């Protein structure tokens, strides 16, 4: 309806309106996969500790301060990418719902 308001009802080809249900199903599957991926990534990540350990008094090493190239850094980047992809696909999904009121 939103796109039809700009383009007119007669300008949308039949294949566009026929493909919206398939596109929405694919988007829902992708959203489910991204949601499960984000859950797994959160569960795999370790907790953050700042400065010294309270019980042992051990200071953080250079390795723990420079985590961008470590496993934790890669997990954080993957989580960010998965979160952005989740938001973008969710917005696109609701745009397709607005376009196709079916």
N, C-alpha and C positions, 0 to 999 in steps of 0.2 A: 504494500500500500504506500509506503514511504517513497520508494523508487518509482512507483506508478504515478504518484502525484507529480513528480518532476518530469517523467518521460511520457506520461499518458498511458492509459490502459492498453491501447492497441500496439504500442511499440515494443513490448516485451515478447520475445520469441517464445514459442511453445516449449522448446528444450530447456529454457531457463526456468520456467515455472515447474516443469516436470522433474528437473534435477534437484530442486531444493530439498525434498524429503531425503534423498540419498546423501546430499551434502550434510544435512543436519545429523543423520545417523553416523556418518564418518566423523564429524566433529565431536559427537558425544563419546565415541570410542576413543578418540585421541585425548579428550579431556579425562576420561577414566584412566587411561594409561599414564598421563602426566600426573594425575592425583596420586596414583599408586607409587610412581617414581619419586614424587616429593616426600611421601610418607617414608619410603625406604631410605631416602637420603637423610632425612631428619633422624631416623633411628640409628643410622650408621655413624653419624657425626659424633665427635667427642665433645664433652663439656668444656667451657672456657675457664681458664684459671688466670688470674692476673698477678704478676710479680712473683713473690715467693710462695711456696707451699706452706700452709700454716702448721701442719703437723711435722713435716720433716725439715723445713727451713731451706729447702733446695731452691736455688734461683733458676729461672727459665734460661735455657741455653740459647745460643744463636739459632739453632735449628728450630726451636719452638717459637722464636720471635719472627723468623722468616718462613712463614708457612705457605706463601703463595705458590711455591713449586712442590709442595708436599702433598700428601694424600688429602689432608684437611682442606688445603687451598683448592685442590681440584674438586672436591665435594662441594665446597662453597660456591665455586663457579657454576657447577652443574645445577645446583639448587637455584641459583639466580636465573640461569637460562630457562629452567623448567618453570619457574614462577612467572617469568615474563611471557613465555609461550602460553601458559595457562590463562593468563589475563587476556592476551590478544585473541586467542581462540574463543574464549568466553564472550568477548565483545563482538567478534564476528558472528558467533552463533546467535546472539540476540538481534543483531542487525538482520540476519536472514529470517528470523522470526517476524521482525517488523515488516520486511519486504513481502514475505509470503504469509499471508494469514490463512494457513491451511492446516 
